[in-house]
Amino acid sequence: MNKLVIFLIFAIIVIVGISIIAKPKQNEAEISLLKTNDTRSQPSPVPTNIPSPTITVPTNATSASNLTIATKAIIKTSKGNITISLYDKDAPNTIANFLKKASNGFYNNLTFHRVEDWVIQGGDPKGDGTGGGNMNTELNNKPFVIGSVGVARGSDIKVSNDSQFFITKTDAPWLNNQYTNFGIVTEGMDVVKKIQIEDKIIQINTE
């Protein structure tokens, strides 16, 4: 009888000991899984306690919705300055393209490659009237009068050049509703009339 009791007590001690030894190993495994799989304690990659950023319109915006950044352009030439008022509501995409190129310095040191008694034309990256890309023509009801600023194009009325522009020195009604008219000279027509072939566009600033 005593041997049976001693055996039972010994068996209980062994069982209890085994359970005590095994339990920490189980907890250790559970903690390891939390460290590798539970991201709740991980730092957020983006701080959540910062205020929303202030949205500003980039100076090189091309979207027509951003055209309020400038309604005037000043063409600095080797003969003086030409100030242009831009028709931001009548040719929004054309002006957006023009503003982008001006702000990026695209026109810097390009030349006026065409000069006639009624018009001057410049902004060609090749300098010979064959350069530039394509963009959609934006026709409007603005008449081509003295000082009108238009966009050059080829034979397809729907496709205009994306860099070459011209300024009329006389009224040019034959251009009405045929070419994009995107501005008019408000100061510097005397400079326009002095421009000769190969005179440079030093820079175009916008306001």
C-alpha positions, 0 to 999 in steps of 0.5 A: 500500500505504501509503495502504491502511494509513493508511486502515485505521488512520484507520478504526480510530481513527474507530470507536474514537472513536465507541464511546468517545463513545457509551458514556457516553450509554448509561450516563447513560440507564441511571442515569436509569431507575434513579433514576425506577423503582428504589425500592430506594434510596428511604427507606421511608415507615414506619420499620422499626426502631421497636418495636411500639406498646403497644395500649391500650383506648380509654375510649370503647370500644363493643366488648363485649370491652373492658368490663373498663375499668369495672365501676362508675358514679357518677352525680353528680346535683343531689341527690347521688351514686348509685353503680352496680355494672355487670353487665358479663357479663350485659349487655355491649353495653348497658354498652359503649354506656353507658360510651361515652356517659358518657365522652363527656359525653353525659349531662352536664346531662340530667334525670330526666324521669320520677319515680314512687313505684317508679321514676326515669328519665333520660338522654333528650337531649330531656328528655321521654321521646321522645329517644334511639336504638335498640339490641338488648335484652339480657335476662338472669336478674337480677331487678329489685329495689330499686336495679336499673338498667334500660333503657327501651324501647317496645312491641317487647321486642327493641328498647331505647332507647340512652340512657334508663335507669331505677332502681327504688325498689321490687322490680319483678318484672313487669320480670323478663326483659322489660327489660335489667337492667344494674346495681344501686345499691350506694350512694346509694339515699337520693339516688334517693328524693330525685330529682324531675322535672327534677333534673339528671344533672351527670355520670357517671364510671366506674371 
